[in-house]
Amino acid sequence: MIAKISFVAILSLLHILPTSLVLYAKATSRGRDTLELSIGIGSGSGGSGSSKDCGDELLGNADQSQCSQEKIPLLGPIIQAPLLSPVVQAPIVQGLLNFIDQRLALVYPVIQLFKSAITSDPLGITNSWVGGDICKYKGFYCDSPPDNKSATALASIDFNGFGLSAPSLDGFLDQLPDIALFHANSNNFAGTISPNIAKLRYLYELDLSNNKLSGPFPTVVLGMTDLIFLDLRFNSFSGAVPAQIFTQDLYVLFLNNNAFDQTLPDNLGNTHVLYLTLANNKFTGPIPRSIAGAPSTLTEVLFLNNRFSGCLPYEIGLLDETVVLDAGNNQLTGPLPLSLFCLEKVEQLNLGGNLFYGMVPEPICWLGLNRNLVNLSLSDNYFQYVGPWCRALIEKGILNVRNNCIPDLPFQRPVADCAHFFAQPRPCPRMWSYSYVPCRNAHLDPLVPGIAPSP
């Protein structure tokens, strides 16, 4: 009879062994790299609450008086059985989530909370945001954090083009302590940017473009010294852009297509950026002369579709690394400075849709015949003359001078419009500077009359 009871007990214990071993392993392997987070563990294998098993000793839940002495010796040999290793390493356990690093376990509830706040997911992206393997979630990427190369953390997020909708990013982006890159272009995220992102010590690329974000410029980014890429395009930010942003160590600053409405600060020339896009806002006033301070960095400068006014400073010609310069559709006026000839690397030069007048400078057209200039747009201004080099560019399709006041060319303004414009004097300060060429070219110097002395 005793042997029969022992045999039944053995069978019973073998029946619960996998669960007991896994739970034991959980309790005794805290030093492992894998962290197991218990989510909603039930009351065992579905039996009644009055039925207890000595296997529950491993969790400290069993009534010790109900465990017979015959069962205790069985635990030793069973735990040491070869079955132990594969059971402990099993990646899927009912009621458990496995994480390869505690850092991932900490951001799991943050992600799930954000998932619950998403109101539209047209591509079904969030369907992959299940389970403990966060590194396989669509849009999530893991890597070793700078402070621990042996750890694994959520390092970057790329939601570009997902079309996700959510009322806010607060409580999500600012709760990802190891994030280095956050790209969320072309979604429908609304709200403002939380000041708590200041604590994201590794963040160096932030792309929130083409969303529905609003409010003032997020001044929190001014204190983020590792940030080198800031893209806030195509949102509804408004007000002033702080002058400090132009002295921050950014390589890329995209602010276009918002509602910023101020004059540009004098420290604009202190910028370190390669790409400065201020297009499609409400910026006013002149383009600062200080822009000359950034000749070795600015590759693309986009001022188009604002409310800039005044005369174009000759210092604009000192941007000798600039490939794209677009100041179209503003209220800039005056003659074009000959210093534009110094933009030897420029490929796209758009000054159309302004109030420029006078002669289209031949040295600028020379760039289209001998350098990289492939698009020179001066349409919708009030220019009166073009020389032979510029006419050659018109024939090549490089120069567009439509809707000006050039008498012998087609598609020009009505004579009455031109007369009305020139009836109102529009002088520029420092008129001498418009014939000043701050660079030298052995082939062109004899052809540029009246080069002014250096100011």
Buried (B, 14 or more C-beta within 10 A) or exposed (E): EEEEEBEEBBEBBEEBBBBBBBBBBBEEEEEEEBBBBEEEEEEBEEEEEEEBBBBBBBBEEBEEEEBEEEBEEBBEEBBEEEBBEEBBEBEEBEEBBBBBBBBBBBBBEBBEEBBEBBEEBEEEBBEEBEEBBBBEBBBBBBBBBEEEEEBBBBBBBBBBEBEBBBEBBBEBBBBBBBBBBBBBBBBBBBBBBBEEBBEBBBBBBBBBBBBBBBEBBBBBBBEBEEBBBBBBBBBEBBEEBBBEBBBBEBBBBBBBBBEBBBBBBBBBBBBBBBBBBBBBBEBBEBBBBBBBBBBEBBBBBBBBBBBBBBBBBBBBBBBBBBBBBBBBBBEBBBBBBBBBBBBBBBBBBBBBBBBBBBBBBBBBBBBBEEBEBBBBBBBBBBBBBBBEBBBBBBEEEBBBBBBBBBEEBEEBBEEEEBEEBEEEEBEBEBEEBBBBBBBEBEEBEEEBEEEBEEE
